[in-house]
Amino acid sequence: MPKRILQGRVTSDKNDQTVTVLVERRFKHPLLHKTVRMSKKYRAHDANNQFKVGDTVRIAECAPVSKTKRWTVLTDEAASA
């Protein structure tokens, strides 16, 4: 099964080797036919502490790193490949 890759904005980098990423998705409501924005926060592993609040990052699914971390931040080199 392929790993999901999401794009979002870093909202917190206070924890060591962890960033909180806000991912927003938009879809059309099935009945009202208006665009709905929903967001969800993911905690992602950032091994080098290189991402700061406000950065736009891509995160990918991975094996569990801790109790809450199931995602890892893709580095700039990995994101372009």
Buried (B, 14 or more C-beta within 10 A) or exposed (E): EEEEEBEBBBEEBEBEBBBBBEBEEEEEEEEEEEEEEEEEEBBBBBEEEEBEEEBEBBBBBEEEBEEEBBBBBBBEEEEEE
